[in-house]
Amino acid sequence: MGQKVDTRAIGLDVGLSFMRWLTGAENLHYGLWDGLPVAAENLGAAQAAYTDKLFSYLPEGSLRILDIGGGAGETAKKLIALGHDVEIVVPSPFLASRCRQNAPEARVHQCMFEDFSGAGGFDLCLFSESFQYIPHEVALKEALALLKPGGQVLIADCFRSENYEGVKRSQTVGGGHRLAVMRETLAEMKLTIEAEEDITEAVAPSIDLEQGLFNVMGHGVSRVDEELKMKKPKTRWALAFFIRRMVSERRLFRLNERLKESKRTSEAFCHFNRYMIFRLTR
């Protein structure tokens, strides 16, 4: 039997190509929509506003920064332009290659953060929409071990609100660690929250924009499928057989949901999630 198609790698490649075409940059993070009409033509401006918000939480001075889960290197490129020394940790070979292209001055480590073995002494460990993919206690412990005395951890990411309790994951939007558990861990580890902000409502419209794009693609797929069903049924059967062999049923189900349904809304996101910025120190 042939290998399963790496739909995640394909999705990243296509997603970055689309974002580069639409906005001129390879960003996949949320936008900050304060005062901006929620429309595709404003996505670049919204993402730039998000980055400005994130950078407003940087400590003063020229910093040595570890960008953990650095995406395609766009954030690192902007940090370097501001005079900071940046290293990136990213597990994906594809994203690592994009980081080297977009931020050639940065040192790129292609590995899981848990396996990072580089030198410590960082002024700042940055998690920009990457914290939720690492067990939070592990992420905090590893980041703290890499800081120099007085160094800080900056986190900007989704967390689960209290409304997530007892709800099936398939019925929710977004992701992340439970915010209440995060706060308990911070207290147990005796970490100080130097700064904190909830920007959930300002980033939530990104969900509506994303879902609208998927629905447009879903409409196109449905139209092609209708034409094949009427005029090329054997070709349609062969394509369906090939897709089922190469892509898991679970991924197909989730993709079909994203393309044809509209469960992912900004209202649902605000109900089940809080998008938080934390700046932490020992």
C-alpha angles and dihedrals in degrees: 000000000000123000120270116259113257095236092173093059091045091048092051092049094048093041094052092046090051093047092048089052094046102039107013092242135080098239122143097175129107123278126232106234104188105146094350123117109241101247135126093250089061097050094095091051091047092051090048089052089052091053091049089052092049093048091050086072095056115114115247123270136032107319139200102225133189108205103204113204090004098186112211094339099261094124091047090051091055092046091052090049087057091056101262126137108234136193121184130211114197128156099205116090089209094052091044089057091049090050091054089050098045099037106027092165092060123088108236123208113193103206144090112283089240088061097045110129102173125128117283128217097108122160091210139017109203126203109183106176091328101090094083092062095060126063099264097228090050092047093051095044094048093045093050091051090056096052126097117230108295093018121142142215119226118197127183112173151110120283129187115254125218088267090072093070113112095002124122111251091231089063095056138075128227125004144226140123121311108272094217091054090047091055091049090052092049089053093046091050090047093235121162120227101223092180136001136181135173110216098166098125092046095054099035096087087069086074092058092048093049093048091049090055092050091049091053090052090046091054090053092049091049092051092051090047092051092052092048092047092055101036109019108028095157092052090048091051092049092049092048091049092050093048092049091051095049103037126050120247090240093056092045091052092049092046092050089051092052094047101044109024134062104213092123105082136151089246092056090046092054091047098052102029145045118205105214138185115205129180109193138186135175 
